[in-house]
Amino acid sequence: MHPITVLALDLALGVPRLEPARVGEPPAIDGRLDDAAWRAAPVTDELTQRSPHPGVAPTERTTVRVLYDAEAVYFGVECEHRRTRIVRRLTRRDREIETDVVSVDLDTRRDGLTAFSFVVSVAGVLGDGIRFNDTDYTTQWDENWEAATARTRRGWSVEMRIPLRVLRFDAAGSQTWGLQVRRYVSALQEIDEWSFIPPTAAGEVSRYGRLGPFEGLEPDGGLELRPAVVARTRRRDPNEGSLASGWDSRGQVGVDAKWHVSQDLTLDATFLPDFGQVEADQVVLNLSTFETQFPEKRTFFLEGQDTFTTPIQVLYTRRIGAPPASPSLEDGEELVDTAEPSTIYGAGKLVGRIGRTGVGALWAVTGPDEVEVQTPDGARSPRLLAPVASFGVLRLLRELGGGSSVGLMAAGTLRLEPPNRYPQVEEAGEPASLCPDGERVEVGARCFHDAFVAGLDGRWRSPSGDWVAAGQALGSLVRGRPERSLADGTVVASGDVAPGGRLRVAKEGGEHWIGAFEYEGYGRKLSLDDLGYLRRQNMHRVFGALGYQTTQPAGPTLESRSYVEVYHYWNLDWLAGPSGYQVNTWVRFRNRARIFTELHYRPSYFDDREMGDGAALEREGLVGLELWLGFDQGGPVTFDGGASLQRIWNGYNFEFGAEIGLRIAPELDLALGPQVGFTDGEPRFVEAGDDPGSYVFGRQRARSVGAILRATWAFGPRLTLQVYAQLLVAAVHFDDWLTNESRDEVVELDELADTGAPSENPDFLEGALNASAVLRWEWRLGSTLFLVYSRAQAPEVGFEEGAVPGLDPRAVTRGPAADVLLLKLSYWWG
């Protein structure tokens, strides 16, 4: 479209425009807009309240100016405070806290779908992220750019310098970008926008204003290097899981490289990457049959995740380098050491765009994972837990215009097993190999498999932006290992192929009425868990929601959203799985309080994963109430927490969790999160009975208490100390032993009868005490020093027949501990 036509259309639609000024001498980045270049730049102060009073003039005036040269784009924002106080708090980069903030979002690709986000607080703390698919947002993107703030007699001001090398744009002689500028006034919890987006409107990037024209921008392909050195010292107590204890140390040198192939295509590579993040994964009590999903914390895999995001999670990067399970041991064998995360030899990533097609490619190679095993005669030998593995992902996304797109995603996992590396045992009088998971296979046969996934996905948004549809269809192929059984009894063998799909249609915009419909269905042998994440296969699921929202202040409320929701699962035999009927409401009040409440009903259903062999156990129905409350009055204490109470027809569940924030000083960000959980009365599977098709069940009675502490002391925007600690104690007890009288594959509750106790006491105590302290110093732009101390401690408790576990935190503190001191120094060159 011709630029004059675009300008006329923008004027007709009321799209705001701002013209940047080209400068020969860039401003000094000190937060003060006193350079001559700023005085010559066009200025705008036409911001509009988004919240709490949509569409009205802001309480405080904000002015915005933009400059550019051959190296960077510069933003100068002045924030007046004539009626309100400035709220200034320090924290680490990318952490959202209650403080005054200015953010700038740039749609440099001019596609109305993606934007780079840059955030600066009044204390000079930086944050950045990426917007994608128009409305999605992730902070999992970090770049090297600069900003500074200064106090003025009218309020405060900020200067940003965003290098052109971090942005993605084409080589057009004259171009105009999408722009959004937002200001958050903490004292009023007010959001002001330069390009006003009504709360009733769906869409984000597609509704930005225009920044331009930029003339003569030259794409700057270049190379960035970040070498790093890591030193680690560890001390471990003796424990029942292995013979290892005492002190050990190691060092490592690695390097990250980034090559800007073009201004819209970047190649990242990393060799021997090190640790991921400052705190351990949160320990949870998982009483279900589903895998717990943990967030990614390694920088290399975090950046660019938006490129690989699809409706079905084909890529779950925590699979890459994950520690393998402990091996199956023969009688008398002992582990000398426990398994650690697999070494990542190297990984690469190509992300960007070629024309209107988005491109993403990710590959990684991990080394073999071995542990030493000691035999009864004292001899020690290495035991292979996981072979060398290669992971690869390809992503293509073609824009169709108007916020619509179609994409392709393919992923593969190859495991390069050396022959005859497994222990030799006898199976039915014949020689066999013992696989790490305990499976016995023919000598020379494989213990692991290769897996491949490929699929198509699409996204559509209506011209008004109110309606959106997204879906994906895919298939998987497994090859190369013995048969394996899944939790629902499905057996997957080499050569098995299975389909899967998901569809979502929703009305996201409009003054009042919103809603959504979802369907997902997965084949019996669909296998995504080598590189992706799928909660379960062998299922159909439908979900429907009808909602009513208010976006204008009324009485004590500022906005609200209420839904009526229905969902239902079936497996592929049409056996009824979990279903629910619920009504819920979320309200934000003028006094800064927020509340969510839900009343739900869950009918009884059949759980085909409980026994692990394909038989299904009836689970009783329930009614439940959820209540969540959050408030932030701008004072020294904040609260976010809630409780859930479910009355099961044969028991109950209760959960409570909260985060209490304490603002003791502007430099200290402190939060304490207590947790309590109880479940009581439901029959759960304990062990298989003596006869085929018989099972032993016990009424489960679980108790858990815990707390999480997070604290950040900011000495300045680039020097912070973070402390994290979690204590969790959970006791699970079974009693009232039951068995199924019939031998059907579907076990109904009314057929259960009393029986004797199981062969072993199934009670257990689970817990953890994890703590870490991290000093982070960005000693120059992009170059960082980390000093990390961490401690992990877990109980080792066994229960004899008749013993009942109790909630005893001392059992955790008496357990074996591991202490680690780690130093990492990185240097950025680019």
N, C-alpha and C positions, 0 to 999 in steps of 0.2 A: 504494500500500500504506500502511496506517495506520502512524504512527510507532511505536505500541506493538507492532504486529506485527513491524516491522523490528527493533526492539530485541530482542524475544524470539528472532527468527531469528538475529541476530548472537550472542546469548549461547549459543544452542544450537551454533553453528558455531565458537565460540571466537574470534570477531572482536574485537580489542581496541578499546576506546573511550576517548576523552579528552574531557573537558568544558572548553571555554574559559570564561574569566571576563571579563565585560564591565566596563570601567573608565571612570571619568569623566575621570581625568587619566592620559594615556599615560606610559609610562616613557621616561626619557632614553636614547637609543641610544648607549651608551658601552661596551657589552660587559659591564658589571657588573650582576648581577641583585640590586641592593641597593635598588631602588625598593619602596615599600610595596605597589604593585600586584602584584608578583611573589610576595610572601609570601602574598597572599590567593588565588593561583591554584592549582587542583588540579595535582598533580604525578604523573608516572609515571616509573618507572625500569625498566619491564618490557621490556627489549630482549633479543634472542636473537641468537646468532652465526649468521650466514649462511655465513661462510667465515673461517678454514679448517676449522672443526669445526661443521658444521651442527647446529642444534638444542640446543647446549649454552649455558650461561650465558656472558656476555661476560667477558673478562679484566678490563676496567675498567668502573666504574659510570658510567652516563649518566642524567641527569634531564632531563625535558622539561616545559615549562609553556607555555600559550597564553593570550593576552589578545586582546581586540578592542574597538574602539569604532566610531564612525560613519565613520571615515576609513581604518582599516587593521587588519590582523591582526598580532600581535606574537608572536614565538617566542623563548623563552629556554631555552638548552640549556647544561647544565653537564657538562663532560667531565673526569672524574677521571683522574689518572695516578699511581697509587700503585706500580704494578709496571713501568711502561714509561716511556721517555723521550718527550718531545714532539719531533716532527719539524716544524720551522717553516721554510718556504721561500717566498720571494716570486716572483711572476711577474705577467704581465698578466692581465687579466680573461678568463675563459672558457678559459684554457689549463690542461689537466690535467697536474699534476706530482705527484711522490711527496711528499706532505705530509699532515698530519692534517686531516681534513675532516668537516664536518657538512652534511647535505643534508635538505631538506624538500620533499616532493612533495604537491601539493594537487589533488584531483579535485573542483573546485568545481562542475562541471556534474553531478556524481553519476551519470555514465553508465558508469563502469567502463572507459572507453576512453581518455580524455584526462586529462592532469594537467599542471600547471605545476610546474617544478622550480627550486629555489633552493638554491645551494651556497655555502658560506663556508668558507674554509680558516682555520687557526689564525693565519695572518698577516693575515687580514682581506681576502683576495682573493675577489672575487665571481665567480660563474658562474651562468648560468641556461639553461633549455631547456624544451622541450615534449615530453611523451610523447603518442603517438597510436596508434591501432589496438591499444591495450592494451600491446603490447610494443615498439613502435618508439620511437626517441628521436632528437631533434635538438637541437643547441645553437644552431641558427640562429634564435634568438629572444632579443632583448635588451630589457629594460624598466628603468625607473628605480625602484629600491627601495634600501633602506639596510640596512647591517649593520655591526656593530663587534664586535671581540673583545677580551678582556682576560685576562691571566694571573692565576691565583688560587693560593692556597697549596696547593690540592689538584690543580691542573691548569690548565684554561682554560675560559672561558665565551664564549658568543656571544649577541648580541641581533640579531634581524631585525625590520625594519618593512616589511611588504608592503602597499602601498596597495590598497584595494579596487578602485580604478580599473583596476589591471593584471589583475585576475581576471575571470572570466566566470561569472556566476551569475544566477539568476532572482530575482524579487521575492517569493518565498514568505516568509510571516511567520516561520516557524520552519523551519530547514533544517540538515541534517547533511552534511558533506563527507567525501570519502575522504581519508585521511592516511597518509603513510609518512614516517618519520624514520629516517635512516641515519647511522651514524658510521663513519668509517674511521680505524683506528689504524695509522698508517704503520709504526711500529716492528715490528709483528707482521703487517702486511698483513691485518688482521682487519676484516671488515665485520659490523657489528651492526645489526639491524633491529628497529623497534618492532612492525611487523606482519610477522611471520616468514613468508617464502615459501620453502618447501623447495626445494632445487636440483632435485628430481625433478618439481616442479610447473611447468607452463607458465602463462603469464599474468603480468602485472605490476600494472597499475592495478586490474584486477578483483579483486585480492587485498589491497587496502588496508584498513586499519582505519577507524574512524569518528571524526570530530571534530565535536562539536556537543552540544547544539543552539546555533545562532546565532539570535538573536532581533532582529527589526526592522532587518535590513540593508537599506539603501536604495541601489538602483543609482544611480550617479553619472555621468550623461552629461556630458561635458565636451570641451573643445577643447585640444589641445596643438599648439604651434608650435615648429619648430626652424629658424630662419633660419641661413644659413651664407654666408660669403664665402671665396672661393678665389683665390689668386694663384699663377701658375706662370711660371717662367723656364726656358728650355730652350736647350741648346747642342748642335749636331750637327756631326760631321765630314762632309766630302764622301764620297759613296758611289756605287757603280755603279747603284743602283736609282733614284736621282733626282738632280736638280740642286740640291736644297735643302741648305744648310749654314749654319753661323753661329748667331747668337743670335736668339731671339724670346721674347716675353712676352705673357701675357694674364691677364685677371681674369674672375671670374664670381660672380654672386650667385644663390643658390637658396634654396628653402624647402621643408621637409617639414611637412605638417600631418596631424594625427590627430584625428578626431572620433568620440567614443564615442556612436554613435547610440542604443544601449541598453547595458546592462551585458553583453550577450552579442553585440554587433554593432559592429564598428569599421570606419570608413572612413579609409584612409590615402591621402594624395596627395602627390606630389613634383613640383616644377617645376625644371627644369634641374639634375637631380642630378649630382654630380661624380664623383670617382674612387672606386674600389671598395675597395682594400685595400693593405696595405703592401708586398707582395712580388709579383714577376712570376710568371706561370704557370711551373711547372717544365718545363724543356725536356726532351723525350724523343726518342730515336731510334726512329721509327716505320717499320719495314720491312714493315708489313702494308698491306692495301688498305682498312683501316677508319679512320674518323675518330677522332682522339684526343679524349676527353671531358675537359673541365676543370671544376673546381668553381666555383660562383658565389661571388663575394666582395663584391658590392655589397649594403649593408645592406638597402635597400628590398626587393630581390628575395629576400633570404635569409629575412626574417621572413614567416611564414605559409606556407612551403613545405610544411609538413606537410598543410595543407588541400588542396593540389593534387597530392599524391603518389598515384599509381595504379600497378597492376602493370606497365603499359606506360607509358613516360615520354612522356606527351603534352606536358608543359611542361618545356623546358630553357631557362631564362631567359637563358643566355649568348647565345642567338640575338638578343635584344633589344639593339640598339645595337652589335652585333658589327661590326668593321671589314670592309669588303668587300674582295674580291680586287683586285689591280692589274688595270687594263684591258688588253685586247689592243690593241697599237699597230701602226700601219702602218710600213713601212720608213722609217727616218730619224727617226721620232718619239721623243721622250724625255719621261719624267715630270719635271715640275718639283718635285713633292713626292709623298710617299707617302701612302696612305690612312690615316686615323685612325678610331677608333670613331665611329659615327654619333651625332650629338647627340640625346639624349633630351629632347624638348621638355617632356614631362610624362608621368606615369604615375599610375594610381590603383588602389586595391585595397580591396575590401570583404570582410571575413572575419568569421565568427561563426556564430550559430545563431538560427534562428527556430523556436521550439518544439523538436521532435525532429529537425529538418532542419538539417544543416550547410550553410552558404552560403559560397561563395568566388567572387569575380569579380576579374579582373585585366585592366587595359587600359593600353596605352602607345602613344605616338606618337613616332616618330623622324624627324628631318629628313633632307633629301637629303644625299648624300655625294658631293662633287665633288673632283677634283684638276685642276691645270693641266697641260696637255700642250704641249710645244714642238715645232713642226713643223720640217722641214729648213731653211726660210727664216728661222727665228728667231722667228716669230710664236707667241704663246701664247694659248690659249683654254681655258675650263673644260670638263672632261669629266665627265659624270654617271656615277657608279659604282653608285649605288643611289638609288631615288626615295624620296619620303616614304612611310613605312610605318606601318600601324596594326595592333597586335596585341591580341587579345582572348581571354580564357579565362573560361568559366563552369563552376563546380563545385557540384553538389548532392549531399548525402549524407544518406540517411534511415536513422536507427537503427531496428532491428527488435527490439532487446532481446537480452539474453544474449550481448553481444559481436558480434552480427551486424549487417550493414548492407548497403544497396544504394545505388549512386551513379550519377550521370551526369556526364560530362566532355565539354565541347565547346570547341574552339579554332579560331581563324581568323586568317589573315594577309592583309591587303589592302595592295597596293602601288599608289600613286597616281602613275602615270607621266605626265609631261607629253608631249604629242605633239611629234615632230620635234626632240628634244633630243639625238639621237645623230648622230655624224658620217656624212656621205653618201659612199658608195663605189659602185663598180660591181661587179655580180655578173652574169656572162654577158651583158655589154653593157647591162644594165638598171640603173637607179639603185636603191640599197639602203641600208639603215641598218646601221651597224656596232654591234652590241651590246657591252657591256663584256666579255663572255666570249668575244668573237670571232665569235659567230654573226652571219650576215648575214640580215636579214629585209626584207620589203617596207617601203618608206617609210611611216611612220605606224603600223606594227605594233608590238606590245608586245615588249619584251625580257625582262620579268619576269612571274611568274605569281602568282595568288592561290591560297591553299590553305585547306582546311577539314577538320577532324577532329571526329568525335563518337562517343561510345561509352558503354556501360553496364558497370559493374563491381559486384562483390559480395564480401562477406567473411562467413564463418561460423566460429564457435568452439563446440566442444562444451560441454555443461554442466560437465564436469570440467575444461575448459581444455586438455586434452591434445591434442585434434585441432583442426586449423584448415584451412580451405579458402578460397582467394581466386582470383578470375578476372576477366577483362575481355574484352569483344568490342567492336570499333570498326571504323570505316570512314573512308576519306579521299577527298576530291574535289580535283582540281587544275583550274584553268581560266586561260586568258588568255595563254599564251606559246607560242612555237614548241616543237616537240618537243625533248626532251632525253633523252640516253642515260645510263643508270646504269652502275655498274661491272660488272654482270653482263650488259650488253648490252640490258637491257630499255629500251624507248622509252616515255616518258611524254608524253602529249599532253593538250591542253586537253579537259576533260570526262571524263577517266579517273577511275574509281571503283575502289577496292580494299578488301578486308576484312583484318582481323587479329584475333588472339585469343591469350590466355594463360590457363592454369589451373595452379594449384598446390594439392596436397593433402599435408598433412604431419602426422605425429605428433610433436609438440614436447615433450610431457611423458611422464612415466613413470619408473619406477625405473631401468630399464636400456635397453630397446629403443626406438629412435626411427627415423624415416625420412621420406622425402619422394618425391613423384612430381610431375614438371612436364611440361607440353606447351605449346609456343607455335608458332603458324603465321601466316605473313604473306603476303599476296597479292603477285603480281609487281609491281604498280604502286602498292603502299601507300606513301604519301608523308607522313612525319611530320617531316621535317627542316627545315621552315620555322619551327616553334616548339617541336618536340619533339626527341627523340633516339632513333634506332633503328639498331642496329649494322648490320643488313642486312634487306632484304625478300626475297621469293621463297624461302621456306624453311619446313620443318618441323623441329622440334627436340623430342626427348624426353630426359628425364633421370630417373634413379632412384637412390635412395640408401637404404641400410639401415645403421643405426648402433647402436652399443652404448656406453653411458656408465656411468661410475662417479662417484658424487657424495660418497662417504664416504672419509675417509682410509684408506689401506691401504699398509703398508710405507712406502716413501719417497715415495709419491704422495698428493696431495690429491684430485685428480679427473682424469678422462680421458674422451676421446671418440674413437671409432674408426668409420670408415665404409668401406663398399664402394660404389663409385659407377660408374654406367654412363651414357653420353650418346651421342647420335647426331644428326647433321644430314643433311637431304636438301634439295635444291631442289625446286621444284614439278614438275620432270621426273623426280623420283626419282633424280637423280644423287647418288651418295654423297658427302656432305661430311665435315667433321671428325667423328671419333668417338673415344671414349676409354673405357678400363677402368682403374680405379685403386683403390688401398687407401691410406688415410691414417689417422694417429693424432696426436692432440694430448694432451699430458700436462702437468699442473702439479704440481711437486714441493714437498716441505716446505721445501727450501732456497731457495725463491723462483725457481727456474729453470723455464722453460717450453720445451717442445720440440714441433715439428711435423715430421712426416716423411711423404713420399708416394712410392709407387712406381706408375708408370703406363705404360700401353701405348697407343699411338695407331696404328691401322692406316693404310695408305695411303688417300688420298682424292683427289677432284677439286676443284680450286679454279676456280670459274666466274667469278671476279672478277680473276684475274691479268692477263689480256690486255686486259680492258676492253671487249671487243666481243661477249661471249657465249660465246666458245670457252673450254674448260676445260683446265687443265694438271694432270696427275697429280702429287701431292705424296707423297713417300716416307714410309713409316711410321717409327716410332721407339719407343724405350723411354727412360724418364727417371726420375730420382731428384731429389726436392726435400728440402731440410733447412733448417729454421728454428730458431733458438735465441734465447731471451730470458732475461735474468737481471737482477735488481735486488736486491742484498744489503743495500741501505740504505747503502752506502758511497759513495765519491766517483766511481765509474765504473759506468755501466749499459750494457747491450748489447742491441740487437735487430737481428738480421740473419739472412740466409740465402742459400743458393745453390741453383741448379737446373742439372743436367747432363742433356742429352738426346742420346742416340746415335741420330742419323738414319742410315738405311741408306746414304745417300750423303753424309753429313757429320755435323756436330754443332752443338749450341747450348750455351753456358754463360753464366750470369748470376749475379752476386753483388751484393748490396746490403746495407747495414747502417746503423744509427744508433747512434753511440757518445755517450752522455751523460756530461758531466763536471760534477760538483758542486763547483766550486772555492770558492764562497761561497754562503750562503743567499740572497743577492740576485741571483745569476747563474744563469741557466738556459742551458746551452751544449750544443749537439749537433752532431756532425760525421757526415756520411753519405757514405762512399765508395761508388762504383758502378763495376762492370766488366762488360763484355759482349763475347762473341765468338760469331759464327755463321760456319759454313764449309761449303761444298760443295754446297748445294742449287742446282739450276738455277732461275733466275728470269728472267722476261720482260725483255727489253731494248728491242726495237723490232720493228715489223712488217717482214716480209721483202719482197723485190721482187715476188713472185708473190702473188695473192690467196690468203688462207688460210695463208700461210707466216709464221713468226715466228723471231726470233733470240733465243736464250737464252744466259745466261752463268752460270757458277758464282759465287755471291755469297760474298764473304769480307769480313765486317764486323767492325770492332773499335771499341769505345767505352770511354772512361774518364771519370770525373767525380767531383765531390764537391759536397756541399751543406753549408753552414754556417748554423746558426740560433742566435742568441744573444739573450737578453732580460736586461737589467739593470733591476731594479725598485728605484727609489728609494723607493717606497712603493706601497700598493695602487692609487693613482690616477695615478702618474707612472712611466712606463716608457720605456725605450729599446730598440728592437728592431733587430737587424741580420740581414740575410739575404744570402747570396751563393751562386751556383751557377756552377761551371765544368764544361762538358761538351765533349768533343772526340770526334768519331766519324768514322772513315774507312771508306768502302765501296768495294770493288774487285771487278771482274768479270773472269773469264778462262775459258778452255776453251769457246770459242763453239760452240753447238749450234743445230740447226734441226730442224723436224719434216719427215720425208720424205713423210708423207701429208698431205692437206689436210682431214682430218676436224675436226669441231668439238670433239672430245675428243682431246687430245694425251697419249699415253701415254709414259712415260719410256723404255721399251725401243725406241721408234721414233726417238728423237733421234739425229742423226748430226752429225759434225763439219762446221763451216762457217767462213767467213771472219769477220773482225772487223766489228763494226757500223760504220755511217757516221760516228758520233761516239763519243768516249770517254764511257761512262756513269758512270765513277767520280766520286765526289764526297766532299768533306770538309764535315762539318756540325758546328756547335758554337755555344757561347754563353758569354758571361761576363756574368751579371746580378747586380747588387748593389743593396741598398737599406738605408737607415737611417731609422728612424721614431721620433720623439719624440712620445709621446702623454700628454697631461695633461688629466685630467678636473677642470677648475678649479672647477666646482660641479656639483651633481647634474644629470646629463644634458647638460652643456655641456662641449665638448671642444676642445682645441687640438692640431692635428697639424702637425708640421714634418717633411717627407719629402724625402730625397735619394735618387735612383735613377740607376743607370747600366746601360745595355744595350750590349753589344758582340758582334758576330758576324763571322766570317771572310768574306772575298771571295776565293775561290780557284777557278781554272779549271785543267783538266788537258788537256794536249796528248795526242795519240795515243801510247800506249806508256808514259805517265807513271803512276806508282802512288802514291796518297795514303798518307801515313803519319800516325801519331798525334802531331801537333805542336801542343802548346798555344800555342806562339808565334804560330801562324796566327790564333788567336782574339784574342790581345792586340794583334796588329798590325792587326786589322780596325777599321773605322770604329765610333765610339762615339757614343752620345747620352746627355747628362747632363740631369737634370731636378731642379729645386728647387721644392718646392710647400709652400704654407702654407694651412691651412684652420682657420677659427675658427667654431664653432657655438655657439648659445645656445638652451637649452631652456626653454620657458615652458609651464607646465601645472599 
